[in-house]
Amino acid sequence: MHRFFKILAAGLVLVLVILAIWYIWVPKKSEAPLAPTPPPVTSVEPPNFTRTGALVRNSPGLRPDTWYLLYEAAGQPALSTELLFNSQSECIFAGNVTLPCDVTKLAAGMRVYLEGFEQNELVAVRKLEAENMASSSASAR
């Protein structure tokens, strides 16, 4: 009987040690990595990133709940870049400009023309225009 309690105590100590190690090294959901610092957006500088592509969100291998632009470049496979929207981001849907951009109107797969500032693999959006609306607003000019 005495041997039984020793084995039981050793098992409990082992479980407590494993739980302590797990608690220390396993990241918590609230400790998710912070988004990188966005590049500055200024209306004076010309954008250094202009592309036409498709919007994607919650795709495998990309940060969850984050918008990306999926686009092509000559001689390269499909590329993606993370998009950052702020108070200076302008969106155009059917000729209607929203400032700041109303990201609730964005949809995965939407074709867009985008201008922004690329830095550290991020693009701070200055202007996003829905492509199917772009041709109609361009012809109205």
C-alpha positions in Angstrom: 0.0 0.0 0.0 2.9 2.3 0.9 4.4 1.7 -2.6 1.1 2.6 -4.3 1.1 6.1 -2.7 4.7 6.7 -3.8 3.8 5.8 -7.4 0.7 8.0 -7.2 2.6 10.9 -5.8 5.3 10.6 -8.5 2.6 10.5 -11.2 1.0 13.7 -9.8 4.3 15.5 -9.6 5.0 14.5 -13.2 1.6 15.8 -14.4 2.2 19.1 -12.5 5.6 19.5 -14.1 4.2 18.9 -17.6 1.4 21.4 -17.0 3.8 24.0 -15.7 6.1 23.6 -18.8 3.0 23.8 -21.1 1.7 26.9 -19.3 5.1 28.7 -19.7 5.9 27.8 -23.3 2.6 27.6 -25.1 1.4 31.0 -26.3 -2.0 32.2 -25.3 -4.5 33.5 -27.9 -4.3 36.9 -26.2 -0.6 36.9 -26.8 -0.9 36.6 -30.6 1.9 38.4 -32.5 1.2 42.0 -33.0 0.8 43.4 -36.5 3.9 45.0 -37.9 4.1 48.8 -37.8 2.4 50.2 -40.9 4.4 52.3 -43.3 3.6 56.0 -43.3 0.9 57.3 -45.6 1.3 60.8 -46.9 -0.8 62.5 -49.5 2.3 64.4 -50.8 4.5 61.5 -51.8 3.5 59.5 -54.9 2.6 55.8 -54.1 5.4 53.3 -54.5 3.0 50.4 -55.0 0.3 50.3 -57.8 -1.2 47.0 -58.8 -4.4 45.4 -60.0 -5.3 42.1 -58.4 -7.8 40.3 -56.3 -8.6 40.7 -52.6 -8.2 37.6 -50.3 -8.8 37.1 -46.6 -8.5 34.1 -44.3 -6.5 32.1 -46.9 -4.2 29.3 -45.7 -0.7 30.5 -44.9 -1.8 34.1 -44.4 -2.6 36.0 -41.2 -6.3 35.5 -40.2 -8.8 38.3 -40.5 -6.4 40.4 -42.6 -6.9 41.6 -46.2 -4.3 40.8 -48.8 -3.9 41.7 -52.5 -3.2 38.7 -54.7 -1.5 39.9 -57.9 0.8 38.8 -60.7 4.3 40.0 -61.8 6.1 39.1 -65.0 8.0 35.8 -64.6 6.8 35.2 -61.1 4.1 33.0 -59.5 1.2 34.7 -57.9 2.3 37.2 -55.2 0.4 38.5 -52.2 1.0 41.4 -49.9 -0.7 42.4 -46.7 -2.9 45.5 -46.8 -3.2 48.0 -44.0 -6.1 50.4 -44.0 -6.1 53.7 -41.9 -7.9 57.0 -41.7 -6.3 58.2 -45.0 -7.3 55.1 -47.0 -9.8 55.9 -49.7 -12.0 53.4 -51.3 -14.1 53.8 -54.5 -17.2 51.6 -55.1 -19.4 52.4 -58.1 -18.0 55.9 -58.2 -18.7 56.6 -54.5 -15.7 57.6 -52.5 -15.5 56.6 -48.9 -12.8 58.1 -46.6 -11.7 56.4 -44.5 -12.3 53.2 -46.5 -15.4 51.2 -45.5 -13.7 47.7 -45.3 -17.1 46.1 -44.7 -17.8 46.6 -48.4 -14.8 44.5 -49.4 -15.3 40.9 -50.5 -12.9 38.1 -51.1 -12.2 37.7 -54.8 -13.1 41.3 -55.6 -10.9 42.7 -58.4 -9.3 46.0 -57.5 -6.9 48.6 -58.6 -4.7 49.6 -55.6 -2.3 52.5 -54.8 -0.3 52.6 -51.7 3.0 52.7 -49.9 5.0 49.4 -49.6 7.4 48.9 -46.7 8.5 45.7 -44.9 6.2 43.5 -47.0 3.1 45.6 -46.1 1.2 48.1 -48.1 -0.6 51.0 -46.5 -3.5 51.6 -48.8 -4.0 55.1 -50.1 -6.6 54.3 -52.8 -8.5 51.2 -53.6 -10.9 51.1 -56.5 -13.2 48.2 -57.3 -12.1 47.2 -60.9 -15.6 46.6 -62.3 -16.4 50.1 -61.1 -13.1 51.5 -62.3 -13.9 51.2 -66.0 -17.3 52.9 -65.6 -15.9 55.8 -63.5 -13.0 56.2 -65.9 -15.4 56.5 -68.9 -17.4 59.1 -67.0 -14.3 61.3 -66.7 
